[in-house]
Amino acid sequence: MESEVTKDFVPLTRTDSGAAQPSNVFKERFNRFFLGDKRRRLPPPLRLVTGLGLLAVVGTLILMLPGIGRGDPLSWNEALFTAMSALSVTGLSIIQVADDLTLFGQIMLLILIQIGGVGFMVLAVVVFQLMGRRISLLNRLALCNSLGLIDPGAILALTRKVLLSVTLIELGGALLLWLHWRDLYGPKQAIFLAVFHAVSAFCNAGFDLFGTAGIPTDNLSLTILAALIFIGGLGIPVLSDLLTWPRGHRPSLHTRITLGVVVVLLCAGGIGLFLGESLPGGSLLEVSWPRRLGLTFFQSVSARTAGFAGIPIQDLSPPSQLLLMALMFIGAAPASMGGGITTGTFAVLVLALWGYARGLPSAQIAGRSLDPSMVRKAAAVLTVSLFVVLLAAWLILMSHGESRLDPVLFEVISAFATCGLSTGFTTDLNLFGQLIIALVMFWGRLGALTIVLALAQQQPRQLVIYPEEPILIG
């Protein structure tokens, strides 16, 4: 029986001289990367890394075109940094989006944010299906890695549901924002503002078009934006699980753990920020306590990779900034619009620590045991993530002569978690610092395991097991 890959493979047509026709050469290379080739198959993690890298190059070239920037076109480093920030749905920027980009440039930025949020593999699958092409098993596996799912057989049907759900949620959020903002900014201007910020909030991007004035901080605007951020940060597996829940399907353990961790982090962050800004020296002392509670809880939601600043970050007290760094580092749920080490990694590490303290043979919760390999993966994600953050912060400190550690560390964690919150240090970065932050955003969007697996070479199966010998720890 002819395999899917064989069906999808389109051989080169050659002229009488034996030379391949240029159009078919391009077509073959296109099929090799996206549809799979028997002779050279890219593993799924490497496809994700390569695909995001190619999109960053294309996005950079687009943002450098005339008509994108107001006045002079964007320089290559400005275009690269902005494209990477949009595709990684971070929101850090070395330009003022509201002032430095034309309307056409803002639309291009919005498209890059949407691609980065939904995932280029999802869009690639939709394009191939529209073209009538079959999707190879390798691309289904890559899509599973991108969305955090297990069953490659049902991935195509779920992909269509994901796109439909994303579209409906963003349109609903845009409609609510337009109804609220139409009297403030006018019906026509409010349309684009509502669409842009609905997409930016749901994708946890953090880009806004309000410039130095910041996003509107009235209660209704914050509520709508916080709801979009919250839903976008739950992750595709949780959302798909919740959609089937009312029909008698019991939520999975992953869904229950994710919802529990998200609620705990939201409450802990909101209460912690409320206390931090209510003490002497806090930035919200003169604000009424209900208003203060609303602002701090919105900031707690936004800190987990959304990047909207309801409170000027540079005005926050040191305890509040430290709390924000912790929330950003943990981040959103796996396979969501956000980044960080993810709530899944955090939950597994906490459960493993609790199980070890109780003397249990493995981490346990809700009558289930966790596979020890999950604990090893979570420990690997934490270790690699700490290494990346510390290395990036050290390089920036060395190259900038910056005497203060806290703004540099805040900026690096924000980039790693694809959050976008900033104390204002981003605009002070030199070219080397901009490249470091761009690489950290790239890393943060794909995740530690994806990049490590993509970079690691396939090792032969180990046939020899060496004897154990203990070493001292603790």
C-alpha positions as CSV (number, residue, x, y, z in Angstrom):
1,M,0.0,0.0,0.0
2,E,1.3,3.4,-0.9
3,S,2.2,5.5,2.1
4,E,1.0,9.1,2.8
5,V,4.6,10.4,2.3
6,T,4.9,8.6,-1.0
7,K,1.6,10.1,-2.2
8,D,2.6,13.6,-1.1
9,F,6.0,13.4,-2.7
10,V,6.2,15.3,-6.0
11,P,9.2,14.2,-8.1
12,L,11.3,16.7,-10.1
13,T,10.6,17.0,-13.8
14,R,13.7,17.4,-15.8
15,T,14.6,18.9,-19.2
16,D,16.4,17.0,-21.9
17,S,19.7,18.2,-20.6
18,G,18.9,16.6,-17.2
19,A,18.7,19.9,-15.3
20,A,15.8,20.3,-12.8
21,Q,13.3,23.1,-13.7
22,P,13.6,26.0,-11.2
23,S,9.9,26.0,-10.3
24,N,9.9,22.3,-9.5
25,V,13.1,22.6,-7.5
26,F,11.3,25.1,-5.3
27,K,8.2,22.9,-5.1
28,E,10.2,19.8,-4.1
29,R,12.0,21.7,-1.4
30,F,8.7,23.1,-0.1
31,N,7.2,19.5,0.0
32,R,10.3,18.2,1.7
33,F,10.0,20.6,4.6
34,F,6.3,20.6,5.1
35,L,5.0,17.3,3.7
36,G,8.0,15.1,4.5
37,D,10.6,13.3,2.3
38,K,11.8,9.8,2.7
39,R,15.3,10.7,2.0
40,R,15.6,13.5,4.7
41,R,12.9,14.0,7.3
42,L,13.2,16.8,9.8
43,P,12.0,15.6,13.3
44,P,9.0,17.5,14.6
45,P,10.9,19.7,17.1
46,L,13.3,20.8,14.4
47,R,10.4,21.6,12.1
48,L,9.0,23.9,14.7
49,V,12.3,25.7,15.4
50,T,13.0,26.0,11.6
51,G,9.5,27.2,10.8
52,L,9.5,29.9,13.5
53,G,13.0,31.0,12.3
54,L,11.8,31.3,8.7
55,L,8.8,33.3,9.8
56,A,11.0,35.7,11.8
57,V,13.1,36.3,8.6
58,V,10.0,36.9,6.5
59,G,8.4,39.1,9.2
60,T,11.6,41.2,9.4
61,L,11.7,41.7,5.6
62,I,8.0,42.7,5.6
63,L,8.5,45.3,8.4
64,M,11.4,46.8,6.6
65,L,9.3,47.6,3.5
66,P,8.4,51.2,2.7
67,G,5.0,52.2,4.1
68,I,5.4,50.2,7.3
69,G,7.2,52.8,9.4
70,R,6.1,56.5,9.6
71,G,8.8,58.5,7.8
72,D,11.8,56.4,7.2
73,P,11.5,52.6,7.0
74,L,12.4,50.6,10.1
75,S,16.0,49.6,10.4
76,W,16.9,45.9,10.2
77,N,17.4,45.5,14.0
78,E,14.1,47.4,14.7
79,A,12.2,45.2,12.2
80,L,13.9,42.0,13.5
81,F,13.2,42.8,17.2
82,T,9.6,43.8,16.5
83,A,8.9,40.7,14.3
84,M,10.4,38.3,16.8
85,S,8.4,40.0,19.6
86,A,5.2,39.7,17.6
87,L,5.8,36.1,16.5
88,S,6.7,35.1,20.0
89,V,3.6,37.0,21.3
90,T,5.8,38.9,23.8
91,G,5.1,42.6,23.4
92,L,8.6,44.0,24.2
93,S,9.4,46.7,21.7
94,I,12.2,49.2,20.9
95,I,9.8,51.3,18.9
96,Q,6.5,53.0,19.7
97,V,3.9,50.9,17.8
98,A,1.3,53.7,18.0
99,D,3.7,56.4,16.7
100,D,6.3,54.6,14.6
101,L,4.1,52.4,12.5
102,T,1.6,53.4,9.9
103,L,-1.9,51.8,9.8
104,F,-0.6,49.3,7.2
105,G,2.3,48.5,9.5
106,Q,0.0,48.0,12.5
107,I,-2.1,45.6,10.4
108,M,1.0,43.6,9.4
109,L,2.0,43.5,13.1
110,L,-1.4,42.2,14.0
111,I,-1.1,39.4,11.4
112,L,2.3,38.4,12.8
113,I,0.8,38.4,16.3
114,Q,-2.0,36.1,15.2
115,I,0.4,33.8,13.4
116,G,2.6,33.6,16.5
117,G,-0.4,33.0,18.8
118,V,-2.2,30.4,16.9
119,G,0.9,28.7,15.6
120,F,2.4,28.5,12.2
121,M,1.9,24.7,12.1
122,V,-1.8,25.2,12.5
123,L,-1.9,27.7,9.7
124,A,0.3,25.5,7.5
125,V,-2.1,22.6,7.9
126,V,-5.1,24.7,7.0
127,V,-3.3,26.0,3.9
128,F,-2.4,22.5,2.8
129,Q,-6.0,21.3,3.3
130,L,-7.3,24.2,1.3
131,M,-4.9,23.2,-1.5
132,G,-6.2,19.7,-1.3
133,R,-2.9,18.2,-0.1
134,R,-2.6,15.4,2.4
135,I,-0.8,16.0,5.7
136,S,2.0,13.6,6.4
137,L,2.4,11.8,9.7
138,L,5.5,13.8,10.6
139,N,3.6,17.1,10.2
140,R,0.8,15.7,12.4
141,L,3.4,14.8,15.0
142,A,4.8,18.3,14.8
143,L,1.3,19.8,15.1
144,C,0.8,17.6,18.2
145,N,4.0,19.0,19.7
146,S,2.9,22.5,18.9
147,L,-0.6,22.1,20.5
148,G,0.5,19.8,23.3
149,L,-1.7,16.9,22.2
150,I,-1.2,13.2,22.0
151,D,-3.4,11.6,19.3
152,P,-2.2,12.4,15.8
153,G,-5.2,10.8,14.2
154,A,-7.7,13.4,15.6
155,I,-5.4,16.4,15.2
156,L,-6.8,17.6,11.9
157,A,-10.4,17.8,13.1
158,L,-9.2,19.5,16.3
159,T,-7.2,22.0,14.4
160,R,-10.3,23.2,12.6
161,K,-12.1,23.5,15.9
162,V,-9.2,25.4,17.4
163,L,-9.2,28.0,14.6
164,L,-13.0,28.3,14.8
165,S,-12.9,28.7,18.6
166,V,-10.1,31.3,18.4
167,T,-11.9,33.3,15.8
168,L,-15.2,33.3,17.8
169,I,-13.4,34.3,21.1
170,E,-11.5,37.1,19.4
171,L,-14.5,38.4,17.6
172,G,-16.6,38.3,20.8
173,G,-13.9,40.2,22.7
174,A,-13.5,42.7,19.9
175,L,-17.3,43.3,19.8
176,L,-17.4,44.0,23.5
177,L,-14.4,46.4,23.3
178,W,-15.9,48.2,20.4
179,L,-19.3,48.7,22.2
180,H,-17.4,50.1,25.1
181,W,-14.8,52.2,23.2
182,R,-17.0,53.6,20.4
183,D,-18.0,56.6,22.5
184,L,-14.5,57.2,23.7
185,Y,-12.6,57.0,20.3
186,G,-15.4,57.2,17.7
187,P,-17.1,54.3,16.0
188,K,-14.6,53.9,13.1
189,Q,-11.4,54.2,15.1
190,A,-12.8,52.0,17.8
191,I,-13.2,49.1,15.3
192,F,-9.5,48.7,14.7
193,L,-8.6,49.4,18.3
194,A,-11.0,46.7,19.5
195,V,-9.8,44.1,17.0
196,F,-6.1,44.8,17.6
197,H,-6.4,44.6,21.4
198,A,-8.7,41.7,21.4
199,V,-6.2,39.7,19.3
200,S,-3.3,41.0,21.3
201,A,-5.0,40.1,24.6
202,F,-6.1,36.6,23.6
203,C,-2.7,35.8,22.1
204,N,-1.1,37.1,25.3
205,A,1.0,39.5,23.1
206,G,0.9,42.7,25.1
207,F,1.2,45.1,22.1
208,D,-1.1,48.2,22.4
209,L,-1.8,51.2,20.3
210,F,-2.2,53.7,23.1
211,G,1.4,54.8,23.3
212,T,2.8,56.3,26.4
213,A,-0.8,56.9,27.8
214,G,-1.1,53.1,28.3
215,I,-4.2,50.9,28.0
216,P,-7.6,52.2,29.3
217,T,-7.8,51.2,33.0
218,D,-11.5,51.6,33.6
219,N,-13.1,48.5,35.2
220,L,-15.0,47.3,32.1
221,S,-11.9,47.5,29.8
222,L,-9.7,45.7,32.3
223,T,-12.4,43.0,32.8
224,I,-12.7,42.3,29.1
225,L,-9.0,42.2,28.5
226,A,-8.4,40.1,31.6
227,A,-11.0,37.5,30.4
228,L,-9.3,37.3,27.0
229,I,-5.9,36.9,28.6
230,F,-7.2,34.3,31.0
231,I,-8.8,32.2,28.3
232,G,-5.8,32.5,26.0
233,G,-3.5,31.3,28.8
234,L,-5.3,28.1,29.5
235,G,-3.9,26.2,26.6
236,I,-5.5,24.3,23.7
237,P,-5.8,20.9,25.5
238,V,-7.7,22.6,28.4
239,L,-10.0,24.5,26.1
240,S,-10.8,21.4,24.0
241,D,-11.4,19.5,27.2
242,L,-13.7,22.0,28.6
243,L,-15.7,22.2,25.4
244,T,-16.6,18.5,25.8
245,W,-17.2,18.6,29.5
246,P,-20.9,19.5,29.5
247,R,-21.6,16.4,27.4
248,G,-20.6,14.1,30.2
249,H,-16.9,13.9,29.5
250,R,-14.9,14.1,32.7
251,P,-12.1,16.7,32.6
252,S,-8.6,15.2,32.4
253,L,-6.1,15.4,35.2
254,H,-4.1,17.9,33.2
255,T,-7.2,20.2,32.9
256,R,-8.0,19.9,36.6
257,I,-4.4,20.6,37.7
258,T,-4.1,23.5,35.2
259,L,-7.2,25.2,36.5
260,G,-6.2,24.7,40.1
261,V,-2.7,26.1,39.6
262,V,-4.0,29.1,37.5
263,V,-6.5,30.1,40.2
264,V,-3.9,29.8,43.0
265,L,-1.4,31.9,41.1
266,L,-4.0,34.5,40.2
267,C,-5.1,34.9,43.8
268,A,-1.6,34.8,45.2
269,G,-0.4,37.3,42.7
270,G,-3.4,39.6,43.2
271,I,-3.3,39.6,47.0
272,G,0.5,39.9,47.0
273,L,0.5,42.9,44.7
274,F,-2.4,44.4,46.7
275,L,-0.3,44.1,49.9
276,G,2.9,45.3,48.3
277,E,1.3,48.5,46.9
278,S,-0.7,49.2,50.0
279,L,2.4,49.5,52.3
280,P,4.2,52.8,52.7
281,G,6.0,53.6,49.5
282,G,3.5,51.7,47.3
283,S,2.2,53.3,44.1
284,L,-1.5,52.8,44.9
285,L,-1.7,54.3,48.4
286,E,-4.0,57.1,47.2
287,V,-6.3,54.8,45.3
288,S,-9.5,53.4,46.9
289,W,-9.2,49.8,48.0
290,P,-11.8,48.4,45.5
291,R,-10.0,50.1,42.7
292,R,-6.6,49.0,44.0
293,L,-7.9,45.4,44.2
294,G,-9.1,45.5,40.6
295,L,-5.8,46.9,39.3
296,T,-3.6,44.4,41.2
297,F,-5.7,41.4,40.2
298,F,-5.6,42.5,36.5
299,Q,-1.8,42.9,36.8
300,S,-1.7,39.4,38.3
301,V,-3.5,38.0,35.3
302,S,-1.4,40.0,32.8
303,A,1.9,39.1,34.5
304,R,1.5,35.5,33.4
305,T,2.7,36.3,29.9
306,A,0.2,38.9,28.7
307,G,2.2,42.0,29.1
308,F,-0.4,44.7,29.5
309,A,0.5,47.2,32.2
310,G,-2.5,48.4,34.2
311,I,0.0,49.9,36.6
312,P,3.3,51.5,35.5
313,I,5.9,48.8,36.2
314,Q,8.6,51.2,37.1
315,D,6.4,52.7,39.8
316,L,5.9,49.4,41.6
317,S,7.6,48.7,44.8
318,P,10.6,46.2,44.8
319,P,8.5,43.4,46.5
320,S,5.8,43.8,43.8
321,Q,8.4,43.7,41.0
322,L,9.9,40.5,42.5
323,L,6.5,38.9,42.7
324,L,5.9,39.8,39.0
325,M,9.2,38.2,38.0
326,A,8.1,35.0,39.8
327,L,4.7,35.0,38.1
328,M,6.3,35.7,34.7
329,F,8.8,32.9,35.1
330,I,6.1,30.3,35.9
331,G,4.0,31.7,33.0
332,A,0.9,30.2,31.4
333,A,-0.4,26.7,30.7
334,P,1.4,24.3,28.3
335,A,0.4,24.7,24.6
336,S,-1.2,28.0,25.3
337,M,-0.6,31.5,24.0
338,G,1.8,32.2,26.8
339,G,5.3,31.2,27.8
340,G,7.4,30.6,30.9
341,I,8.3,27.2,32.4
342,T,4.4,26.7,32.3
343,T,2.0,25.8,35.0
344,G,2.4,22.1,34.2
345,T,6.2,22.1,35.0
346,F,5.5,24.1,38.2
347,A,2.8,21.7,39.3
348,V,4.9,18.5,38.6
349,L,7.8,19.9,40.5
350,V,5.7,20.9,43.5
351,L,4.0,17.4,43.5
352,A,7.4,15.7,43.2
353,L,8.7,17.7,46.1
354,W,5.6,17.0,48.2
355,G,5.8,13.3,47.4
356,Y,9.5,13.1,48.3
357,A,8.8,14.9,51.7
358,R,6.0,12.3,52.4
359,G,8.3,9.4,51.5
360,L,6.1,8.3,48.6
361,P,7.7,6.3,45.8
362,S,6.4,8.7,43.1
363,A,4.5,12.0,42.8
364,Q,0.8,11.4,43.4
365,I,-2.4,13.5,43.1
366,A,-6.1,12.7,42.8
367,G,-5.6,9.0,43.0
368,R,-3.1,9.0,40.1
369,S,0.7,8.6,40.0
370,L,2.9,10.7,37.7
371,D,5.4,9.0,35.5
372,P,9.0,9.6,36.8
373,S,10.0,10.7,33.3
374,M,7.6,13.6,33.7
375,V,9.5,14.7,36.8
376,R,12.8,14.4,34.9
377,K,11.4,16.5,32.0
378,A,10.1,19.2,34.4
379,A,13.5,19.3,36.2
380,A,15.2,19.6,32.8
381,V,12.9,22.5,31.8
382,L,13.6,24.3,35.1
383,T,17.3,23.8,34.9
384,V,17.7,24.9,31.3
385,S,15.4,27.8,31.8
386,L,17.3,29.1,34.8
387,F,20.6,28.7,32.8
388,V,19.1,30.7,29.8
389,V,17.8,33.5,32.0
390,L,21.0,33.8,34.0
391,L,23.3,33.6,30.9
392,A,21.3,36.3,29.1
393,A,21.2,38.6,32.1
394,W,25.0,38.2,32.6
395,L,25.7,39.0,28.9
396,I,23.5,42.1,29.0
397,L,25.1,43.3,32.3
398,M,28.6,42.7,30.8
399,S,27.8,44.5,27.5
400,H,25.9,47.5,29.0
401,G,27.9,48.3,32.1
402,E,24.5,48.3,33.9
403,S,25.1,48.5,37.6
404,R,21.6,47.6,38.6
405,L,20.6,43.9,38.4
406,D,16.9,44.2,38.9
407,P,15.9,46.0,35.6
408,V,18.0,43.7,33.5
409,L,16.7,40.5,35.2
410,F,13.1,41.8,34.9
411,E,13.6,42.4,31.2
412,V,15.2,39.0,30.5
413,I,12.5,37.1,32.5
414,S,9.8,39.1,30.6
415,A,11.4,38.1,27.3
416,F,11.8,34.5,28.3
417,A,8.2,34.2,29.5
418,T,7.0,36.0,26.4
419,C,5.3,38.5,28.7
420,G,6.2,41.9,27.5
421,L,6.1,43.8,30.8
422,S,9.0,46.3,31.0
423,T,10.5,48.7,33.4
424,G,11.6,50.8,30.5
425,F,15.1,49.2,30.0
426,T,14.2,47.7,26.6
427,T,14.6,51.1,24.8
428,D,18.1,51.4,26.4
429,L,19.4,48.2,24.9
430,N,22.3,48.4,22.5
431,L,22.4,46.2,19.3
432,F,24.0,43.3,21.2
433,G,21.4,43.5,23.9
434,Q,18.6,43.6,21.4
435,L,19.9,40.4,19.7
436,I,20.1,38.7,23.1
437,I,16.6,39.6,24.1
438,A,15.3,38.5,20.6
439,L,17.0,35.1,21.0
440,V,15.5,34.8,24.5
441,M,12.0,35.5,23.1
442,F,12.6,32.9,20.4
443,W,13.6,30.4,23.0
444,G,10.7,31.3,25.3
445,R,8.1,30.8,22.5
446,L,9.2,27.3,21.6
447,G,10.1,26.1,25.0
448,A,13.2,24.5,26.5
449,L,12.4,20.9,25.6
450,T,11.5,21.7,22.0
451,I,14.8,23.5,21.3
452,V,16.9,21.0,23.2
453,L,15.3,18.1,21.4
454,A,15.8,19.9,18.1
455,L,19.4,20.6,18.7
456,A,20.3,17.2,20.2
457,Q,21.5,14.6,17.8
458,Q,19.9,11.1,17.7
459,Q,22.0,9.0,20.0
460,P,22.4,5.2,19.4
461,R,20.6,2.9,21.8
462,Q,22.7,2.3,24.9
463,L,23.6,-1.3,25.2
464,V,25.8,-1.1,28.3
465,I,24.4,-0.1,31.7
466,Y,27.1,1.1,34.1
467,P,27.1,0.3,37.8
468,E,25.6,3.0,40.2
469,E,27.7,5.0,42.6
470,P,26.1,7.6,44.9
471,I,27.3,11.3,45.2
472,L,26.5,13.7,48.0
473,I,23.7,16.3,47.4
474,G,22.0,18.8,49.6
